[in-house]
Amino acid sequence: MVKKYVHDIRWHPGITVDELVDMMDGVGFQSTRLKRASDLIVKMKKSGAKIYLTFTSNMVTSGLRGLFAQLIKLGLVDIIVTTVGGIEEDIMKAKGEKFILGTFNADDVELHERGMNRIGNIYITNESYEHFEGTFQSMLKHIYDAKKTETKDGLISLTPSDLFREIGLKLKDENSILYQAARKGVPIFCPAVTDGALGFHLFMFKQDHQDFHIDVVGDFANIIFSTSQDEKKGIISLGGGVSKHHAILAALINGGMDYAVYMTTSRQTSGSMSGATTNEAKSWGKIKDDSEAVTVIGDVTIVFPLAVSYALSVLHDEGLIDR
């Protein structure tokens, strides 16, 4: 085993993100893992692996949303798995809604009285959700009417990924995840599609359109067949929960992940999916025994932009991502 030694990190005028992340490899603790994550993202892409990007909705609430959209545009990721709040808030932002930066220690009763909903230190107004209702119902009606002319048996059935593609094609914001995914042919899977405002509006729409169906089970087949046993597979999992598990479950059915990068603030001692490490996933076969994998414990809004910026610089210099 080759010995590595701790190296002091030092600032200099004009230091770049790439230089900083490179130096972090010798700092120790989570800094070393962050550099390892950057290197694995590069390796996934160079190996030709199908790359899953999974994230929870709070990350779309934050300013990471535009970075996710850019990764799709650049061709870094092949499959997206998220939770329904991320879909809602991507549409909201694409339609011009602004989210407010506040504090973690706000008076939440007062916020409620003022019609504001807190996610960490970010606030979303009730008005934004009201606008979303009108926007989404209008989109559903247009999609329904268009599909009605195509159907032969009187039933209109869409998987969630079908629906998100149709919505993405109607958006005009290049910083939108749905917009970029629709144009790059990247499927977006959301197994818990009813767990939010969007699910409620699907329910309401169906009351007046009983021939309209959202086929969640059909999307389970789609994510399974989006890769094969023979293909190399990698995952960048940000946060955890259902979005993380849905991807690694699909990979399990197809032989397991060859590469894995987990980033989370959760700890494995909770026994949760969000805190489960890449080593734990090996016990299930969701990640292969000989896979290259790393778990970074840290706030994704900090560690992910650093890690992926370094990886993108390497891939850009080698002409391995779209321009």
C-alpha positions as CSV (number, residue, x, y, z in Angstrom):
1,M,0.0,0.0,0.0
2,V,1.4,3.4,-1.0
3,K,1.7,5.8,1.9
4,K,0.0,9.1,1.7
5,Y,0.9,12.0,3.9
6,V,-1.1,15.0,5.3
7,H,-0.3,18.2,3.5
8,D,-1.0,21.7,4.8
9,I,-3.5,23.7,2.7
10,R,-2.5,27.2,1.8
11,W,-4.2,30.1,0.1
12,H,-2.7,32.2,-2.6
13,P,-4.1,35.1,-4.6
14,G,-6.2,33.9,-7.6
15,I,-6.6,30.4,-6.2
16,T,-9.0,28.4,-8.3
17,V,-11.7,25.9,-7.3
18,D,-9.6,23.2,-9.0
19,E,-6.5,24.0,-7.1
20,L,-8.5,24.1,-3.8
21,V,-10.1,20.7,-4.3
22,D,-6.8,19.2,-5.4
23,M,-5.1,20.4,-2.2
24,M,-8.0,19.0,-0.1
25,D,-6.8,15.5,-1.1
26,G,-4.1,15.9,1.5
27,V,-6.0,17.6,4.3
28,G,-7.7,14.5,5.8
29,F,-11.1,13.8,7.2
30,Q,-14.0,14.6,4.8
31,S,-11.8,16.8,2.6
32,T,-10.0,13.7,1.3
33,R,-13.3,12.0,0.6
34,L,-14.5,15.1,-1.3
35,K,-11.5,14.9,-3.6
36,R,-12.1,11.1,-4.0
37,A,-15.7,11.9,-5.0
38,S,-14.5,14.3,-7.7
39,D,-12.1,11.7,-9.1
40,L,-14.9,9.1,-9.1
41,I,-17.3,11.3,-11.1
42,V,-14.5,11.7,-13.7
43,K,-13.9,8.0,-13.7
44,M,-17.6,7.2,-14.2
45,K,-17.8,9.4,-17.3
46,K,-14.5,8.2,-18.7
47,S,-15.6,4.5,-18.3
48,G,-18.8,5.1,-20.3
49,A,-21.0,4.3,-17.3
50,K,-24.7,5.2,-17.3
51,I,-24.8,7.8,-14.6
52,Y,-27.8,8.2,-12.2
53,L,-28.1,11.6,-10.5
54,T,-30.5,11.4,-7.5
55,F,-31.4,14.3,-5.2
56,T,-34.1,15.3,-2.8
57,S,-36.5,18.2,-3.4
58,N,-34.9,20.6,-0.9
59,M,-31.9,20.8,-3.2
60,V,-34.1,22.2,-6.0
61,T,-35.4,24.6,-3.4
62,S,-31.9,25.8,-3.1
63,G,-29.7,27.3,-5.8
64,L,-28.4,23.9,-6.8
65,R,-31.3,23.6,-9.3
66,G,-29.4,25.5,-12.1
67,L,-26.3,23.3,-11.6
68,F,-28.4,20.1,-12.0
69,A,-29.9,21.5,-15.2
70,Q,-26.4,22.4,-16.5
71,L,-25.1,18.8,-15.7
72,I,-27.9,17.5,-17.9
73,K,-27.1,20.0,-20.7
74,L,-23.4,19.1,-20.6
75,G,-24.2,15.4,-20.9
76,L,-22.8,14.3,-17.6
77,V,-25.8,12.4,-16.3
78,D,-28.1,9.9,-18.0
79,I,-30.9,9.3,-15.6
80,I,-32.5,11.5,-12.9
81,V,-34.4,10.3,-9.8
82,T,-35.9,12.9,-7.5
83,T,-38.9,13.6,-5.2
84,V,-42.0,15.4,-6.2
85,G,-41.2,18.7,-4.5
86,G,-38.2,19.1,-6.8
87,I,-40.5,18.8,-9.8
88,E,-43.0,21.4,-8.4
89,E,-40.3,23.9,-7.5
90,D,-38.5,23.5,-10.8
91,I,-41.7,24.4,-12.6
92,M,-42.3,27.3,-10.1
93,K,-38.9,28.8,-10.7
94,A,-39.2,28.2,-14.5
95,K,-42.4,30.3,-14.3
96,G,-40.6,33.1,-12.5
97,E,-41.4,32.4,-8.9
98,K,-38.8,33.8,-6.4
99,F,-37.8,32.0,-3.2
100,I,-36.7,34.1,-0.2
101,L,-33.5,33.7,1.8
102,G,-34.4,34.0,5.4
103,T,-33.0,32.4,8.7
104,F,-33.1,29.1,10.4
105,N,-34.4,30.6,13.6
106,A,-37.4,32.4,12.3
107,D,-40.7,32.7,14.2
108,D,-42.6,29.9,12.3
109,V,-46.0,30.8,13.7
110,E,-45.5,34.4,12.4
111,L,-44.3,33.0,9.0
112,H,-47.5,30.9,8.8
113,E,-49.6,33.9,9.6
114,R,-47.8,35.8,6.8
115,G,-48.4,33.0,4.3
116,M,-44.8,31.8,4.1
117,N,-43.6,28.2,4.3
118,R,-40.0,27.6,5.6
119,I,-37.6,25.0,4.2
120,G,-34.5,25.5,6.3
121,N,-33.6,29.1,5.7
122,I,-35.6,29.4,2.5
123,Y,-39.2,30.7,2.4
124,I,-41.8,30.0,-0.3
125,T,-45.0,32.0,-0.2
126,N,-48.5,30.6,-0.5
127,E,-48.9,32.7,-3.6
128,S,-46.2,30.7,-5.3
129,Y,-48.2,27.5,-4.7
130,E,-51.4,29.2,-5.8
131,H,-49.7,30.2,-9.1
132,F,-48.3,26.7,-9.4
133,E,-51.8,25.3,-9.2
134,G,-53.0,27.4,-12.1
135,T,-49.9,26.7,-14.1
136,F,-49.9,22.9,-13.6
137,Q,-53.7,22.5,-14.2
138,S,-53.3,24.4,-17.4
139,M,-50.4,22.2,-18.5
140,L,-52.3,19.0,-17.6
141,K,-55.3,20.2,-19.7
142,H,-53.1,20.9,-22.7
143,I,-51.4,17.5,-22.4
144,Y,-54.7,15.8,-21.9
145,D,-56.3,17.4,-24.9
146,A,-53.3,16.5,-27.1
147,K,-53.2,12.9,-26.0
148,K,-57.0,12.6,-26.4
149,T,-56.7,13.0,-30.1
150,E,-54.1,10.2,-30.2
151,T,-55.8,7.6,-28.1
152,K,-57.7,4.7,-29.6
153,D,-59.2,3.0,-26.6
154,G,-60.5,6.1,-24.8
155,L,-57.9,5.8,-22.0
156,I,-55.0,8.2,-21.5
157,S,-52.1,6.7,-19.6
158,L,-48.8,8.4,-18.9
159,T,-45.9,7.4,-16.7
160,P,-44.6,10.1,-14.5
161,S,-41.5,10.3,-16.7
162,D,-43.7,10.8,-19.8
163,L,-45.6,13.6,-18.0
164,F,-42.4,15.3,-17.0
165,R,-41.0,15.2,-20.5
166,E,-44.2,16.8,-21.8
167,I,-44.0,19.5,-19.2
168,G,-40.3,20.1,-19.9
169,L,-41.0,20.6,-23.6
170,K,-43.5,23.4,-22.6
171,L,-41.0,25.3,-20.4
172,K,-38.6,28.0,-21.7
173,D,-36.1,28.3,-18.9
174,E,-32.6,26.9,-19.6
175,N,-32.0,26.7,-15.9
176,S,-34.9,24.2,-15.6
177,I,-34.1,20.6,-14.9
178,L,-37.3,19.5,-16.8
179,Y,-36.4,21.8,-19.7
180,Q,-32.9,20.3,-20.2
181,A,-34.0,16.7,-19.5
182,A,-36.7,16.9,-22.2
183,R,-34.3,18.2,-24.8
184,K,-31.5,15.9,-23.9
185,G,-33.6,12.7,-23.7
186,V,-32.8,12.2,-20.0
187,P,-35.7,10.5,-18.2
188,I,-36.8,11.9,-14.8
189,F,-38.2,9.3,-12.4
190,C,-40.3,10.2,-9.3
191,P,-41.7,7.1,-7.6
192,A,-43.4,9.2,-4.9
193,V,-45.2,11.4,-7.4
194,T,-48.3,11.9,-5.2
195,D,-46.3,13.0,-2.2
196,G,-46.8,16.8,-2.6
197,A,-48.8,19.6,-4.2
198,L,-48.4,18.1,-7.6
199,G,-49.9,14.8,-6.5
200,F,-52.9,16.6,-5.0
201,H,-53.4,18.5,-8.3
202,L,-53.2,15.2,-10.2
203,F,-56.0,13.9,-7.9
204,M,-58.1,17.0,-8.5
205,F,-57.6,16.8,-12.3
206,K,-58.7,13.2,-12.3
207,Q,-62.0,14.0,-10.7
208,D,-63.1,15.6,-13.9
209,H,-61.1,13.4,-16.2
210,Q,-61.6,9.8,-15.2
211,D,-59.9,8.5,-18.3
212,F,-56.6,10.1,-17.3
213,H,-54.1,7.7,-15.6
214,I,-50.6,8.1,-14.2
215,D,-48.8,4.8,-14.4
216,V,-46.2,4.6,-11.6
217,V,-45.6,0.9,-12.1
218,G,-44.9,1.5,-15.8
219,D,-42.1,3.8,-14.8
220,F,-40.6,1.1,-12.5
221,A,-40.3,-1.0,-15.6
222,N,-38.8,2.0,-17.5
223,I,-36.0,2.6,-14.9
224,I,-35.2,-1.1,-14.8
225,F,-34.8,-1.3,-18.5
226,S,-32.9,2.0,-18.8
227,T,-29.7,0.0,-18.1
228,S,-28.6,-3.6,-18.5
229,Q,-26.5,-6.2,-16.7
230,D,-23.7,-5.6,-19.2
231,E,-23.5,-1.8,-18.9
232,K,-21.4,-0.1,-16.3
233,K,-23.5,1.9,-13.9
234,G,-22.6,4.8,-11.6
235,I,-24.6,6.9,-9.1
236,I,-24.2,10.4,-7.7
237,S,-26.6,10.4,-4.8
238,L,-27.3,13.7,-3.0
239,G,-29.2,13.4,0.2
240,G,-31.1,10.1,0.3
241,G,-34.5,8.7,0.9
242,V,-36.7,7.4,-1.9
243,S,-34.8,9.0,-4.8
244,K,-31.6,7.3,-3.7
245,H,-33.2,3.9,-3.0
246,H,-35.1,3.8,-6.3
247,A,-31.9,4.1,-8.3
248,I,-29.9,1.6,-6.4
249,L,-32.8,-0.8,-6.4
250,A,-33.0,-0.6,-10.1
251,A,-29.2,-1.2,-10.3
252,L,-29.6,-4.2,-7.9
253,I,-31.9,-5.8,-10.5
254,N,-29.3,-5.2,-13.1
255,G,-26.2,-6.4,-11.2
256,G,-25.4,-3.4,-9.0
257,M,-23.5,-0.1,-9.3
258,D,-19.9,-0.1,-10.5
259,Y,-19.3,3.4,-9.1
260,A,-21.0,5.3,-6.3
261,V,-20.7,8.8,-4.8
262,Y,-23.0,9.5,-1.8
263,M,-23.2,12.9,-0.2
264,T,-25.4,13.4,2.9
265,T,-25.6,15.0,6.3
266,S,-27.2,11.8,7.7
267,R,-25.3,9.2,9.7
268,Q,-25.3,5.5,9.3
269,T,-26.1,5.1,13.0
270,S,-29.7,6.1,12.3
271,G,-30.3,3.0,10.2
272,S,-31.9,5.3,7.6
273,M,-31.6,5.1,3.8
274,S,-30.3,8.7,3.8
275,G,-27.5,7.7,6.3
276,A,-26.7,4.3,4.7
277,T,-23.1,4.2,3.3
278,T,-21.9,2.7,0.1
279,N,-20.4,-0.2,2.2
280,E,-23.9,-0.9,3.6
281,A,-25.3,-1.0,0.1
282,K,-22.8,-3.7,-0.8
283,S,-24.4,-6.0,1.7
284,W,-27.6,-5.9,-0.5
285,G,-25.8,-6.1,-3.8
286,K,-27.0,-2.6,-4.8
287,I,-23.3,-1.7,-5.2
288,K,-21.0,-4.3,-6.5
289,D,-18.4,-5.9,-4.1
290,D,-15.5,-4.6,-6.2
291,S,-17.1,-1.2,-6.9
292,E,-15.3,2.1,-6.5
293,A,-17.3,4.1,-4.0
294,V,-17.2,6.9,-1.4
295,T,-19.5,8.5,1.1
296,V,-19.0,12.2,1.9
297,I,-20.6,13.5,5.0
298,G,-21.4,17.2,4.6
299,D,-23.9,19.8,3.4
300,V,-24.6,19.1,-0.3
301,T,-24.9,22.8,-1.0
302,I,-21.2,23.1,-0.1
303,V,-19.5,19.9,-1.0
304,F,-21.3,19.1,-4.3
305,P,-20.5,22.3,-6.1
306,L,-16.8,21.9,-5.2
307,A,-16.6,18.3,-6.2
308,V,-18.5,18.5,-9.5
309,S,-16.7,21.8,-10.5
310,Y,-13.4,20.0,-10.3
311,A,-14.7,17.0,-12.2
312,L,-16.2,19.2,-14.9
313,S,-12.9,21.0,-15.4
314,V,-11.1,17.7,-15.9
315,L,-13.7,16.4,-18.3
316,H,-13.9,19.7,-20.2
317,D,-10.2,19.8,-20.7
318,E,-10.3,16.3,-22.1
319,G,-13.3,17.0,-24.4
320,L,-15.5,14.5,-22.6
321,I,-18.6,16.6,-21.9
322,D,-20.9,18.5,-24.3
323,R,-20.0,22.1,-24.9
